[in-house]
Amino acid sequence: MTAPSAVRRILIATGFLVLVQAAVGLVVNLYVLYAAPHPGSRAGAYLIGAYEGFVWAVGHGTLALAVHAVLGLTLVLLSIVAAVRAVLLRQRAVAFWTVLGALLVIGAAVSGGGFLADGKILNSLLMALLALSAEVCFQLAIHLLPSGRRPAC
């Protein structure tokens, strides 16, 4: 079984990474211009386009775009680990909010892949709103974790 302190640490790290990712996303949104026709753009299959777009962003995009893409992948993986650890903790409310947060992070990543593929501003907005909603979920999960402190006698 997973200890609440371990879940708290991973949730704090995940929540912090969401905030860093959002900040880098703002920089990308405001200052990064990239050519619309790049590998992955206008791809027929979404997953192939997302993969090609990710590889292009990391290998040929600006530093901010590459960092944003790598942080996004890291965040997806970390949020899945957090969700699994929260479920193993067997506290329903913590598990619910953490799993919901992970799903929102995955949704943000899907929107990010969509934005990179087609450049539609709606995808960028959805990415930001889903990521910030995930942050709220992770903070709620942290709040619901038992403190682990023993009452003073």
Secondary structure as UniProt FT lines:
FT   HELIX           4..31
FT   TURN            39..42
FT   HELIX           46..60
FT   HELIX           63..89
FT   HELIX           92..118
FT   HELIX           121..144
//
